[in-house]
Amino acid sequence: MDLFLQQTLGGLATGAIYALLALAVVMIYQAIDHFNFAQGEMAMFSTFIAWQLITWGAPYWVAFAACLVISFFGGMAIERIIFAPIHDAPVLSHIVIFIALTLIFNA
């Protein structure tokens, strides 16, 4: 019974993560009408920021809050600096920039 409960809770946690990722993809797609290929890399970069803050000695919740703020302003800067000027550009321009962001965040 203990194993069943552990597997059930683990499955619910994994399903919740998948649901949040799917919700993020849908929200971004509805907002800009294009699929963001760099979304996973941007999320991983945010996780790296939180990990680095914890490594430097910040408490977990402080690192979590700081990561949210840093990620928010980083995403806003990317949108204002990179995507706003090409809003009316052809679709291929958006795709190229998404792929370029993927490569930048992977570097």
Contact map, one row per residue, 1 for C-alpha under 8 A:
11111000000000000000000000000000000000000000000000000000000000000000000000000000000000000000000000000000000
11111100000000000000000000000000000000000000000000000000000000000000000000000000000000000000000000000000000
11111110000000000000000000000000000000000000000000000000000000000000000000000000000000000000000000000000000
11111111000000000000000000000000000000000000000000000000000000000000000000000000000000000000000000000000000
11111111100000000000000000000000000000000000000000000000000000000000000000000000000000000000000000000000000
01111111110000000000000000000000000000000000000000000000000000000000000000000000000000000000000000000000000
00111111111000000000000000000000000000000000000000000000000000000000000000000000000000000000000000000000000
00011111111100000000000000000000000000000000000000000000000000000000000000000000000000000000000000000000000
00001111111110000000000000000000000000000000000000000000000000000000000000000000000000000000000000000000000
00000111111111000000000000000000000000000000000000000000000000000000000000000000000000000000000000000000000
00000011111111100000000000000000000000000000000000000000000000000000000000000000000000000000000000000000000
00000001111111110000000000000000000000000000000000000000000000000000000000000000000000000000000000000000000
00000000111111111000000000000000000000000000000000000000000000000000000000000000000000000000000000000000000
00000000011111111100000000000000000000000000000000000000000000000000000000000000000000000000000000000000000
00000000001111111110000000000000000000000000000000000000000000000000000000000000000000000000000000000000000
00000000000111111111000000000000000000000000000000000000000000000000000000000000000000000000000000000000000
00000000000011111111100000000000000000000000000000000000000000000000000000000000000000000000000000000000000
00000000000001111111110000000000000000000000000000000000000000000000000000000000000000000000000000000000000
00000000000000111111111000000000000000000000000000000000000000000000000000000000000000000000000000000000000
00000000000000011111111100000000000000000000000000000000000000000000000000000000000000000000000000000000000
00000000000000001111111110000000000000000000000000000000000000000000000000000000000000000000000000000000000
00000000000000000111111111000000000000000000000000000000000000000000000000000000000000000000000000000000000
00000000000000000011111111100000000000000000000000000000000000000000000000000000000000000000000000000000000
00000000000000000001111111110000000000000000000000000000000000000000000000000000000000000000000000000000000
00000000000000000000111111111000001100100000000000000000000000000000000000000000000000000000000000000000000
00000000000000000000011111111100000000000000000000000000000000000000000000000000000000000000000000000000000
00000000000000000000001111111110000000000000000000000000000000000000000000000000000000000000000000000000000
00000000000000000000000111111111111100000000000000000000000000000000000000000000000000000000000000000000000
00000000000000000000000011111111111100000000000000000000000000000000000000000000000000000000000000000000000
00000000000000000000000001111111110000000000000000000000000000000000000000000000000000000000000000000000000
00000000000000000000000000111111100000000000000000000000000000000000000000000000000000000000000000000000000
00000000000000000000000000011111110000000000000000000000000000000000000000000000000000000000000000000000000
00000000000000000000000000011111111000000000000000000000000000000000000000000000000000000000000000000000000
00000000000000000000000000011101111100000000000000000000000000000000000000000000000000000010011000000000000
00000000000000000000000010011000111110000000000000000000000000000000000000000000000000000000000000000000000
00000000000000000000000010011000011111100000000000000000000000000000000000000000000000000000001001000000000
00000000000000000000000000000000001111110000000000000000000000000000000000000000000000000000001001100100000
00000000000000000000000000000000000111111100000000000000000000000000000000000000000000000000000001101100100
00000000000000000000000010000000000111111110000000000000000000000000000000000000000000000000000000000100000
00000000000000000000000000000000000011111111000000000000000000000000000000000000000000000000000000000000000
00000000000000000000000000000000000001111111100000000000000000000000000000000000000000000000000000000100110
00000000000000000000000000000000000001111111110000000000000000000000000000000000000000000000000000000100100
00000000000000000000000000000000000000111111111000000000000000000000000000000000000000000000000000000000000
00000000000000000000000000000000000000011111111100000000000000000000000000000000000000000000000000000000000
00000000000000000000000000000000000000001111111110000000000000000000000000000000000000000000000000000000100
00000000000000000000000000000000000000000111111111000000000000000011001000000000000000000000000000000000000
00000000000000000000000000000000000000000011111111100000000000000010000000000000000000000000000000000000000
00000000000000000000000000000000000000000001111111110000000000000000000000000000000000000000000000000000000
00000000000000000000000000000000000000000000111111111000000000000010000000000000000000000000000000000000000
00000000000000000000000000000000000000000000011111111100000000110110000000000000000000000000000000000000000
00000000000000000000000000000000000000000000001111111110000000100000000000000000000000000000000000000000000
00000000000000000000000000000000000000000000000111111111000000000000000000000000000000000000000000000000000
00000000000000000000000000000000000000000000000011111111110000100000000000000000000000000000000000000000000
00000000000000000000000000000000000000000000000001111111111100100000000000000000000000000000000000000000000
00000000000000000000000000000000000000000000000000111111110000000000000000000000000000000000000000000000000
00000000000000000000000000000000000000000000000000011111110000000000000000000000000000000000000000000000000
00000000000000000000000000000000000000000000000000001111111000000000000000000000000000000000000000000000000
00000000000000000000000000000000000000000000000000001111111101100000000000000000000000000000000000000000000
00000000000000000000000000000000000000000000000000000100111111100000000000000000000000000000000000000000000
00000000000000000000000000000000000000000000000000000100011111110000000000000000000000000000000000000000000
00000000000000000000000000000000000000000000000000000000001111111000000000000000000000000000000000000000000
00000000000000000000000000000000000000000000000000000000011111111100000000000000000000000000000000000000000
00000000000000000000000000000000000000000000000001101100011111111110000000000000000000000000000000000000000
00000000000000000000000000000000000000000000000001000000000111111111000000000000000000000000000000000000000
00000000000000000000000000000000000000000000000000000000000011111111100000000000000000000000000000000000000
00000000000000000000000000000000000000000000000001000000000001111111110000000000000000000000000000000000000
00000000000000000000000000000000000000000000011011000000000000111111111000000000000000000000000000000000000
00000000000000000000000000000000000000000000010000000000000000011111111100000000000000000000000000000000000
00000000000000000000000000000000000000000000000000000000000000001111111110000000000000000000000000000000000
00000000000000000000000000000000000000000000000000000000000000000111111111000000000000000000000000000000000
00000000000000000000000000000000000000000000010000000000000000000011111111100000000000000000000000000000000
00000000000000000000000000000000000000000000000000000000000000000001111111110000000000000000000000000000000
00000000000000000000000000000000000000000000000000000000000000000000111111111000000000000000000000000000000
00000000000000000000000000000000000000000000000000000000000000000000011111111100000000000000000000000000000
00000000000000000000000000000000000000000000000000000000000000000000001111111110000000000000000000000000000
00000000000000000000000000000000000000000000000000000000000000000000000111111111000000000000000000000000000
00000000000000000000000000000000000000000000000000000000000000000000000011111111110000000000000000000000000
00000000000000000000000000000000000000000000000000000000000000000000000001111111111000000000000000000000000
00000000000000000000000000000000000000000000000000000000000000000000000000111111111100000000000000000000000
00000000000000000000000000000000000000000000000000000000000000000000000000011111111110000000000000000000000
00000000000000000000000000000000000000000000000000000000000000000000000000001111111110000000000000000000000
00000000000000000000000000000000000000000000000000000000000000000000000000001111111111000000000000000000000
00000000000000000000000000000000000000000000000000000000000000000000000000000111111111100000010000000000000
00000000000000000000000000000000000000000000000000000000000000000000000000000011111111100000000000000000000
00000000000000000000000000000000000000000000000000000000000000000000000000000001111111110000000000000000000
00000000000000000000000000000000000000000000000000000000000000000000000000000000011111111000110000000000000
00000000000000000000000000000000000000000000000000000000000000000000000000000000001111111000000000000000000
00000000000000000000000000000000000000000000000000000000000000000000000000000000000011111100000000000000000
00000000000000000000000000000000000000000000000000000000000000000000000000000000000001111110110000000000000
00000000000000000000000000000000000000000000000000000000000000000000000000000000000000011111110000000000000
00000000000000000000000000000000010000000000000000000000000000000000000000000000000000001111111000000000000
00000000000000000000000000000000000000000000000000000000000000000000000000000000000000000111111100000000000
00000000000000000000000000000000000000000000000000000000000000000000000000000000000001001111111110000000000
00000000000000000000000000000000010000000000000000000000000000000000000000000000001001001111111111000000000
00000000000000000000000000000000010110000000000000000000000000000000000000000000000000000011111111100000000
00000000000000000000000000000000000000000000000000000000000000000000000000000000000000000001111111110000000
00000000000000000000000000000000000000000000000000000000000000000000000000000000000000000000111111111000000
00000000000000000000000000000000000111000000000000000000000000000000000000000000000000000000011111111100000
00000000000000000000000000000000000011000000000000000000000000000000000000000000000000000000001111111110000
00000000000000000000000000000000000000000000000000000000000000000000000000000000000000000000000111111111000
00000000000000000000000000000000000001000000000000000000000000000000000000000000000000000000000011111111100
00000000000000000000000000000000000011101100000000000000000000000000000000000000000000000000000001111111110
00000000000000000000000000000000000000000000000000000000000000000000000000000000000000000000000000111111111
00000000000000000000000000000000000000000000000000000000000000000000000000000000000000000000000000011111111
00000000000000000000000000000000000001001100100000000000000000000000000000000000000000000000000000001111111
00000000000000000000000000000000000000001000000000000000000000000000000000000000000000000000000000000111111
00000000000000000000000000000000000000000000000000000000000000000000000000000000000000000000000000000011111
